[in-house]
Amino acid sequence: MSLIHLFRKQNRKTLFTTPSHGQKFFVFHKFMQFYKHDISETDAHDPVSALHNAENKAAKIYGTKYTKFLTNGSTSGIIAAVLACSKKDDKILLWEQAHPCHLNAVKLAGGIPVFYKVPQIEDWGIPAAVTVDILEKHLCNSDIKTVIVTSPTYEGMTSDIIAIKHLCEKYNAKLIIDEAHGALYPFSDRLPESAVKIADFCIQSLHKTAGGLNPTALLHSNSIDPEPALQMINTTSPSYPLLATIEANINFLNSKRGKNILDKLLDNIETIKNTANCEFFGDDITKINIKKNGLTGYELSEKLFNEFDIEDERTNTKSTMLLCGIGTDKKKLQKLGRALKNM
């Protein structure tokens, strides 16, 4: 199949996957005419200043010192954060099952990786969140300069970021939070607390749950300016259409309409949880981890896909996870609810 054919091919499944817009929810309608807005830095008057103004406005919205727009995903944000606060031979503490970009960032910085483990939640087949006790076992015995924590995990388990930040301050280490799956957190009190105002660096993927286009993301910093590090890894010819969608995405999430849509999404998920005949689990309501009596996670996933045209995000032997976000409307959730009842 060619790349062009991929664009022509229509997915007729009901998607509970990334990106959460599901090809139907448009935050930035101008992107439907992508080529008309695909400019270079020489095609418009002072686009760099416009970008800096948009990033400064975003920093005020999030309450951070710096907020940078990323068009190469959270991967580039993680790498830039590590480069910004680390030097050669620094010890950097990271989760052994973390996204590959964590270890790649350490390698690029010339650092020394130190790995921590977290236990499995056996009944659900997913990793637990990291705790202060797990991290302190390493921090008290090694001269670790930077700690990288994934919160939330893919399945929505969250760590006590405030306690972990205090721990890092105790041992004079910088804290980087991979919050790729928590881009909605700053915009609702009904979701777990965001690390954007707490950690030294916090990275979020707008495309995972916040309705953004692949691979738009954000890098927040409350200490070091990440711009020099970003210049080391970013192209000098960024995609201004993608950057424009990031600005529009943030403005939408921070608007009354955006917050109302997010609130309705959470209400609709709560309705499913209260009426469906199955087990639910997790700290983040937008990650629907489910189990059904008599079915393995894989069997549940196959039944949803083959019998009800519902595609999940991730599954394992014990449970299945369906991802929700901006773009997951009431109709989609009602279809899921009916499917779970009719099994």
N, C-alpha and C positions, 0 to 999 in steps of 0.2 A: 504493500500500500504506500502511495506517495504522500508527502506532507500536504500537498494540495488536496488530495482525496480526504485526508483527515478533517480538513475544514468543511468539506462538503458533506461528510458523513454525520448524520444526526443520531444522537443517543436518545432512544425512546424510553429508557429506564427512568424511574424516579430516583434521583440522586441524593444520597445523604453522604456526600463525599466532598473533598476539596477539589476545586475552589467552591466556596459555599454559594456563590451567585448562581450556580447551576445553569449557566448560559441564558438565564431569563431575567435576572434582576440587574438593572443597569444603574450604577451610581453616577457614571459619567457618560451621558448619551452621545457626546461628541465622538467617542471612541468608535462608534458604529461607522464613522467615516475616517478611519485611522489614517489613511494616506494623505488626506488633506491637512492633517495636523502633525505629520512626521517631518519635523524641521531639524536642522543642525544648529550649532551654536553661532553660525554666521548668517543664518536666515532671518533672525529676528533681532530687535533692538535690545541689547543688554539682558539676555535671558538668565545669565548667572545671577544678577541682582534680583530678578524676579524669583528665582529658586531660593536664594538666601532669605528673601522676605517671607516666602511661604514657609520655610523651615523655622524661622523665628516665630511666626504666628503659631505654628504647630507646637513649639516648645512652650508657649504661653498656655495653650489649651491643655497640654499634658502636665504642666507644672514642673518641667525639667530645665536643666541648664542648657542642654543642647538636644535637638531632635533632628536627625538626618534622614532624608528620603533615600531608599534603596531600591534599585531596579534589578538587582541580582539576588533577591531573596534574603532570608535571614542568615543564610550561609555567609554572605559578604559582611553582614553586621557582626557575627561572631568573630570572624577573622580579624576585622578592623578593631574590635574591642580588645582582643588579645594582643594584637600588635601595638595598640595604644598604651597598654599598661604593663607590658612585659619586655624584658630584655634577654639576651642570650644566656642560657643556663639557669634561668629562673625556674623554680619548681611550680607547676600548675596542677591543681587538683581538679579532676573531672570524673564523671560517671563512666564506668566501663562500658555501658550500653548506650552512651549518648550518641547523638547524630554524628556521622563521620566528620562533619566540619569542625567539631570541637578538637579532635586530635589533629586534624590537618592544620588548624590555626596554631596549635602548640608547635608543630613541626616547622611551620613557616616562621614563627617567632624565634626558633632556636631554643625553645624551652624544654624542660624535662617533665614529661607527663607522670603524674601520680594518680592512680585510679582508686576510686571508692566503689563499693558495691551497695546495692539496696535489695532488700528481700522481695520475693514474689508474693503477691496475694493469691495463694494457691487456688482458692475457690473460684477465682475469676480469671486466672491465667495472665495477670498483668503485673507490672512492677509497681511497688509502693513508692510513695514520695520519700525523698531523702530527709533525714532528721538532723538536728543539731548534734546529737550524740555520735552519729556516724561520721560527720565531718570533723568533729573535735578530736577523734581518735587519730586522725592524720595531722591536723593542724598543731597539736601539742607536741608531736614528735618530729616534725620536719619544718624546715624553713620555707614554707609555701608562700608564694607571693600573690597568687591569684586563685580564686575558686570559681568554677563554672557549675551552675546548677540548672537543671531543666525543670521548670515549673510554670505551667502545668506539664505533666507528662502527656504523651500522645492520647492516652485514655482519660485525661482530665484529673489526675491526682495532683494536689498542690502542696507545696511546702510552706512552712512558717518563715516567710522571707524576712520579717522584722527580726526575729530571733537569730536567723542565719547572718544577717547584716551585723548585728551586735557581736556575734561570734567572730566574724572576719575583722571587725575593728579591734577586738581584743588581741588578735594575733597579727595585726597590721597587714592584712591581705585585702586585695581588691575583690569585689564581688561582681560577677557577670551572671545575669539571669537570662536564660533562653526561654522567653515567654512567647515563642512563635505561635503557639496555639491559644494564646490568651489576649489577642488584640481587642476583644470586646470588653475586657475587664474594667478599663478606666471609665466606662460609660454606663455602668449599672451597679448599684449597691447590692443587687441580688446575685451577683457573680463574685467569685473569689477576689481578694484584694490584689491589685496590680503591683508589680515591682517598679513601675516607671519612676516613682518619686523616692524609692528606697535604695535600690541597688546602685552601684557605681555605673554599671551599664545594663541596659535592658533592651532586648531585641524582640520585635514582634513581626509576625507575618500578617499583612492585611489580607492576603489572598486565601488564607486558610479558613477563617470564620467571619471576617469583617466585610465581605463582599467585594474585595479588591481583585484586580486581575493578577494572574501569574506573571512574574514572581515579585510583586510589589511588597515592600516591607519597611520597617522603621528601626533606626538605631537611636536609642535615648541614652544620654550620659548626664550624670550629676556631678562629675568631677573633671576628667580630662577631656579636652576638645578632640573628638575623633577624626576631624577633617584631615589632618596630615596622614593618618593611617589609611583613611579611605582613598586618598589620592594615590597611595601606593598600589592599590588593587583595582581601582575603578577605571573604566574607560574615560577618555577625554571627550568622547562623543556620546553622551547619554541620550536615552530616549525621552525626549520632552513630552510626547503623548503619555507615556507611562508616568512620568513625574507629575503631569497635570492630573492624572487619575488619582494619584496619592493625595494631592491637595484636596481634590473634590471628595475623596473618600473620608478624610479626616473631618472636613467641614460637615459632611452628611452625618457622620457618627455623633458629632457634637451638636447637631441641630435638634430642635424640638421634634421634627418629623422622624429623624433617625432614632432618637431615644424612644419615641413612641413605638416604632416598628420593633426595636429590640425588646421593649417591654411586652409587646403582644407575642413575640416569639417565645419568651420565657413562660408566659401564661399558657400558650398552646402546648409547650412541652410538658408543663405541669399537668395539664388535662390528660395527656397521653399516659403519664406515669400513674395517675390516679385511677385510670379506667382500664388499662391493658392488663391482661392476665399473664404477667411475667415478672421477673425480678429485675430491679434496676440498681445501679451502683455508681459511685464516683462523687468527687467534690464539685465538679463543673457540670451543671445541668445540660449544657449544650453538647456534651459528649454522652450520648445515650448508650451506656453499656448495659446489655440485656442478656438474660438467660431464660430459656424456656424448658420446663420439665420434660425429660425424656429425649432431649436433643443436645448434641454437642454444638459447640459454637459454629463449626463448619457446616453441620447439617442445617442449623438455623439460617445461616447465611445463604446456603443453596436454596432453601425453601423460599426465602424472601425474594431471591433473584429469579428463580425459575417459575414460581407459582404466582407471585404478586408484582413482578417487574420492579422490585426495590433493590437498589444497589447500596451496600454498606461500605464504610471506609476501611474497616480492619476487623479481622476475626482471629480466634485462636481455638484451641481444643475445648475451652470452657465457656467462652462468651463471644458476643459480637458487638462491635461498636459502630453506631451510626452518628455521623457528624452533622451538627446543625450550625447555622449561622445566618447572617444577613442573606436572604434569598430562600431560606427554608420557610415557606409560608404555611398557613393553616391547612390548606388543601393537601399539601404533601404529608403533613403530620397526621391528618385525619385518615389518609390512605394507609399510613403505617399502623395507626391504631386499629383499623379494620382488619388489616392483615394479621396482627398479633392476636386479635380476638378470634379470627376464623381458623387459625391453625389447629 
